[in-house]
Amino acid sequence: MNYKHIGGMEVSQFALGTWHLPPSDKKYPDGVLYVDVEKSRKIFKKAMDLGINFFDTANTYHGTISETHLHPEKSGNAEKILGDYLKDFERESLVIATKVRAEVARFHNGGGLSRKHISWQIRESLSRLNTQYVDLYQIHWEDPYTTSGETMDILNDLVHRGFVHYIGTSNHPPSKTIEMMKVARDHGWENFVTMQESYNLIDRNFELEKAAIARDNSMTLLAYVPLAEGILSGKYSQGNYARIQRKLH
Protein backbone atom coordinates (compact mmCIF):
# COMPACT_ATOMS: atom_id res chain seq x y z
CA MET A 1 0.00 0.00 0.00
CA ASN A 2 1.26 3.47 -0.88
CA TYR A 3 0.58 6.35 1.49
CA LYS A 4 -0.06 10.04 0.83
CA HIS A 5 -0.57 13.10 3.00
CA ILE A 6 -3.54 15.19 4.06
CA GLY A 7 -1.86 18.15 5.64
CA GLY A 8 0.76 16.42 7.77
CA MET A 9 -1.38 13.32 8.29
CA GLU A 10 -0.36 10.12 6.49
CA VAL A 11 -3.18 8.18 4.82
CA SER A 12 -3.41 5.13 2.61
CA GLN A 13 -3.62 6.04 -1.08
CA PHE A 14 -6.95 4.23 -1.20
CA ALA A 15 -9.77 5.09 1.19
CA LEU A 16 -12.69 2.78 1.84
CA GLY A 17 -15.97 4.60 1.24
CA THR A 18 -19.31 3.62 2.77
CA TRP A 19 -21.86 5.05 0.35
CA HIS A 20 -22.29 1.61 -1.20
CA LEU A 21 -21.99 -1.23 1.31
CA PRO A 22 -23.31 -4.73 0.47
CA PRO A 23 -27.12 -4.89 0.71
CA SER A 24 -29.05 -7.68 2.38
CA ASP A 25 -32.26 -9.27 1.14
CA LYS A 26 -34.28 -7.59 3.89
CA LYS A 27 -36.17 -4.41 3.04
CA TYR A 28 -37.64 -1.49 4.94
CA PRO A 29 -41.38 -0.88 4.39
CA ASP A 30 -40.51 1.73 1.75
CA GLY A 31 -38.49 -0.83 -0.23
CA VAL A 32 -34.98 0.34 0.69
CA LEU A 33 -32.67 -2.60 1.36
CA TYR A 34 -30.96 -3.07 4.70
CA VAL A 35 -27.17 -3.18 4.79
CA ASP A 36 -25.60 -6.62 5.21
CA VAL A 37 -23.56 -5.80 8.30
CA GLU A 38 -21.55 -9.04 8.40
CA LYS A 39 -20.44 -8.68 4.79
CA SER A 40 -19.56 -5.04 5.49
CA ARG A 41 -17.38 -6.07 8.42
CA LYS A 42 -15.57 -8.57 6.22
CA ILE A 43 -14.87 -5.79 3.71
CA PHE A 44 -13.54 -3.54 6.49
CA LYS A 45 -11.25 -6.33 7.69
CA LYS A 46 -9.96 -7.05 4.19
CA ALA A 47 -9.25 -3.36 3.65
CA MET A 48 -7.26 -3.13 6.86
CA ASP A 49 -5.37 -6.33 6.03
CA LEU A 50 -4.32 -4.67 2.75
CA GLY A 51 -2.98 -1.63 4.59
CA ILE A 52 -5.93 0.76 4.27
CA ASN A 53 -6.12 3.06 7.29
CA PHE A 54 -8.47 5.66 5.75
CA PHE A 55 -12.27 5.34 5.98
CA ASP A 56 -14.71 7.83 4.47
CA THR A 57 -18.39 8.19 5.32
CA ALA A 58 -21.09 10.88 5.73
CA ASN A 59 -23.81 11.78 8.19
CA THR A 60 -26.45 11.11 5.54
CA TYR A 61 -25.24 7.78 4.16
CA HIS A 62 -27.48 4.81 4.74
CA GLY A 63 -25.03 2.40 3.12
CA THR A 64 -26.94 1.05 0.12
CA ILE A 65 -26.50 4.14 -2.07
CA SER A 66 -29.76 5.48 -0.64
CA GLU A 67 -29.39 8.84 1.06
CA THR A 68 -30.93 9.86 4.36
CA HIS A 69 -34.66 9.39 3.50
CA LEU A 70 -35.11 11.58 6.60
CA HIS A 71 -35.63 8.43 8.63
CA PRO A 72 -33.83 7.89 11.97
CA GLU A 73 -33.03 4.26 11.16
CA LYS A 74 -31.37 5.22 7.88
CA SER A 75 -29.71 8.59 8.29
CA GLY A 76 -26.18 7.99 9.55
CA ASN A 77 -26.54 4.21 9.33
CA ALA A 78 -23.21 3.84 7.52
CA GLU A 79 -21.46 5.87 10.23
CA LYS A 80 -22.91 3.57 12.89
CA ILE A 81 -21.88 0.36 11.10
CA LEU A 82 -18.36 1.72 10.59
CA GLY A 83 -18.11 2.98 14.16
CA ASP A 84 -19.28 -0.33 15.61
CA TYR A 85 -16.50 -2.12 13.73
CA LEU A 86 -13.64 0.31 14.28
CA LYS A 87 -14.23 0.70 18.03
CA ASP A 88 -12.23 -2.50 18.60
CA PHE A 89 -9.08 -1.07 16.99
CA GLU A 90 -6.47 1.43 18.10
CA ARG A 91 -8.06 4.80 17.27
CA GLU A 92 -4.78 6.56 16.57
CA SER A 93 -3.96 4.02 13.85
CA LEU A 94 -7.07 5.03 11.90
CA VAL A 95 -8.05 8.02 9.78
CA ILE A 96 -11.81 8.60 9.80
CA ALA A 97 -13.52 11.14 7.55
CA THR A 98 -17.17 12.16 7.50
CA LYS A 99 -19.30 14.93 5.99
CA VAL A 100 -22.06 17.39 6.79
CA ARG A 101 -24.65 19.37 4.79
CA ALA A 102 -27.58 17.10 3.86
CA GLU A 103 -31.06 17.45 5.30
CA VAL A 104 -31.35 14.84 8.04
CA ALA A 105 -34.61 16.07 9.61
CA ARG A 106 -37.77 17.70 8.27
CA PHE A 107 -37.79 20.53 10.78
CA HIS A 108 -36.14 23.92 10.31
CA ASN A 109 -32.33 23.75 10.49
CA GLY A 110 -32.47 20.04 9.65
CA GLY A 111 -29.79 20.55 7.00
CA GLY A 112 -27.25 23.07 5.75
CA LEU A 113 -23.91 24.54 6.75
CA SER A 114 -25.04 26.92 9.47
CA ARG A 115 -23.33 27.14 12.84
CA LYS A 116 -26.41 25.57 14.44
CA HIS A 117 -26.64 22.60 12.08
CA ILE A 118 -22.92 21.81 12.01
CA SER A 119 -22.67 22.04 15.80
CA TRP A 120 -25.52 19.55 16.09
CA GLN A 121 -24.32 17.14 13.43
CA ILE A 122 -20.72 16.84 14.59
CA ARG A 123 -22.07 15.58 17.92
CA GLU A 124 -24.33 13.09 16.15
CA SER A 125 -21.52 11.83 13.91
CA LEU A 126 -19.09 11.42 16.81
CA SER A 127 -21.69 9.41 18.71
CA ARG A 128 -22.40 7.08 15.79
CA LEU A 129 -18.71 6.64 14.99
CA ASN A 130 -17.83 5.85 18.60
CA THR A 131 -15.02 8.38 18.63
CA GLN A 132 -14.14 11.65 20.34
CA TYR A 133 -12.95 13.26 17.11
CA VAL A 134 -12.90 12.83 13.33
CA ASP A 135 -9.70 13.27 11.41
CA LEU A 136 -11.30 14.95 8.40
CA TYR A 137 -14.63 16.83 8.37
CA GLN A 138 -15.94 17.77 4.93
CA ILE A 139 -18.73 20.07 3.82
CA HIS A 140 -20.67 17.88 1.41
CA TRP A 141 -22.02 20.51 -1.00
CA GLU A 142 -22.94 24.18 -1.10
CA ASP A 143 -25.46 25.88 1.19
CA PRO A 144 -26.64 29.08 -0.55
CA TYR A 145 -28.32 30.39 2.61
CA THR A 146 -25.29 30.44 4.92
CA THR A 147 -22.40 32.86 4.53
CA SER A 148 -18.89 31.59 3.97
CA GLY A 149 -17.82 33.39 7.14
CA GLU A 150 -20.32 31.56 9.33
CA THR A 151 -19.39 28.14 7.97
CA MET A 152 -15.62 28.67 8.12
CA ASP A 153 -15.92 30.12 11.63
CA ILE A 154 -17.64 27.07 13.08
CA LEU A 155 -15.30 24.68 11.24
CA ASN A 156 -12.32 26.55 12.66
CA ASP A 157 -13.92 26.31 16.11
CA LEU A 158 -14.38 22.55 15.80
CA VAL A 159 -10.69 22.12 14.99
CA HIS A 160 -9.58 24.16 17.98
CA ARG A 161 -12.01 22.37 20.30
CA GLY A 162 -10.47 19.04 19.27
CA PHE A 163 -13.56 17.59 17.57
CA VAL A 164 -11.95 17.73 14.11
CA HIS A 165 -8.33 17.58 12.96
CA TYR A 166 -8.64 18.76 9.35
CA ILE A 167 -11.40 20.20 7.17
CA GLY A 168 -12.23 19.70 3.52
CA THR A 169 -14.67 20.66 0.79
CA SER A 170 -16.70 18.57 -1.66
CA ASN A 171 -18.93 19.30 -4.65
CA HIS A 172 -18.64 23.08 -4.29
CA PRO A 173 -18.51 25.51 -7.24
CA PRO A 174 -14.95 26.72 -7.86
CA SER A 175 -15.86 30.33 -7.07
CA LYS A 176 -17.42 29.33 -3.74
CA THR A 177 -14.37 27.30 -2.74
CA ILE A 178 -12.09 30.25 -3.50
CA GLU A 179 -14.36 32.61 -1.54
CA MET A 180 -14.45 30.35 1.52
CA MET A 181 -10.70 29.87 1.54
CA LYS A 182 -10.12 33.61 1.26
CA VAL A 183 -12.41 34.24 4.23
CA ALA A 184 -10.45 31.71 6.28
CA ARG A 185 -7.09 33.23 5.31
CA ASP A 186 -8.28 36.76 6.06
CA HIS A 187 -9.31 35.73 9.58
CA GLY A 188 -6.38 33.42 10.25
CA TRP A 189 -8.72 30.40 10.52
CA GLU A 190 -8.10 26.79 9.65
CA ASN A 191 -8.49 26.16 5.94
CA PHE A 192 -9.42 23.30 3.64
CA VAL A 193 -6.75 20.67 3.06
CA THR A 194 -8.80 18.34 0.85
CA MET A 195 -11.17 18.51 -2.09
CA GLN A 196 -13.39 15.47 -2.64
CA GLU A 197 -14.73 15.36 -6.19
CA SER A 198 -16.07 12.97 -8.81
CA TYR A 199 -13.09 12.17 -11.02
CA ASN A 200 -12.43 9.35 -13.46
CA LEU A 201 -11.62 8.76 -17.13
CA ILE A 202 -15.24 9.45 -18.11
CA ASP A 203 -15.91 12.42 -15.83
CA ARG A 204 -12.92 14.78 -16.02
CA ASN A 205 -14.70 18.02 -15.12
CA PHE A 206 -12.41 18.34 -12.11
CA GLU A 207 -9.61 19.26 -14.50
CA LEU A 208 -11.43 22.32 -15.85
CA GLU A 209 -11.05 24.60 -12.82
CA LYS A 210 -10.88 22.70 -9.57
CA ALA A 211 -7.56 20.97 -10.23
CA ALA A 212 -5.81 24.34 -10.38
CA ILE A 213 -7.46 25.46 -7.12
CA ALA A 214 -6.37 22.27 -5.39
CA ARG A 215 -2.82 22.55 -6.74
CA ASP A 216 -2.41 26.24 -5.90
CA ASN A 217 -3.65 25.69 -2.35
CA SER A 218 -1.81 22.41 -1.64
CA MET A 219 -5.10 20.53 -1.27
CA THR A 220 -5.21 16.75 -1.52
CA LEU A 221 -7.68 15.40 -4.09
CA LEU A 222 -10.00 12.68 -2.82
CA ALA A 223 -11.44 11.22 -6.02
CA TYR A 224 -14.77 9.46 -5.62
CA VAL A 225 -16.33 7.07 -8.18
CA PRO A 226 -12.83 6.54 -9.70
CA LEU A 227 -14.19 3.61 -11.72
CA ALA A 228 -17.38 5.49 -12.69
CA GLU A 229 -19.47 3.28 -10.39
CA GLY A 230 -18.07 0.14 -12.02
CA ILE A 231 -18.30 1.11 -15.68
CA LEU A 232 -14.50 1.32 -15.98
CA SER A 233 -14.01 -2.00 -14.18
CA GLY A 234 -15.04 -3.91 -17.29
CA LYS A 235 -17.97 -5.70 -15.68
CA TYR A 236 -20.41 -3.92 -18.00
CA SER A 237 -18.45 -4.66 -21.17
CA GLN A 238 -19.52 -6.73 -24.15
CA GLY A 239 -22.21 -9.29 -23.29
CA ASN A 240 -22.63 -8.13 -19.69
CA TYR A 241 -23.36 -4.58 -20.81
CA ALA A 242 -25.88 -5.78 -23.40
CA ARG A 243 -27.72 -7.90 -20.81
CA ILE A 244 -27.90 -4.97 -18.40
CA GLN A 245 -29.24 -2.70 -21.13
CA ARG A 246 -31.98 -5.22 -21.94
CA LYS A 247 -32.98 -5.37 -18.27
CA LEU A 248 -33.13 -1.60 -18.05
CA HIS A 249 -35.42 -1.39 -21.05
Secondary structure, 3 states (H helix, E strand, C coil): CCEEEECCEEEECCCEECCECCEEEEECCCCCEEECHHHHHHHHHHHHHCCCCEEECCCCCCCECCCCCCCCCCCCHHHHHHHHHHCCCCHHHCEEEEEECCCCCCCCCCCCCCHHHHHHHHHHHHHHHCCCCEEEEEECCCCCCCCHHHHHHHHHHHHHCCCEEEEEEECCCHHHHHHHHHHHHHHCCCCEEEEEEECCCCCCHHHCCHHHHHHHCCCEEEEECCCHHHHHHCCCCHHHHHHHHHHHC
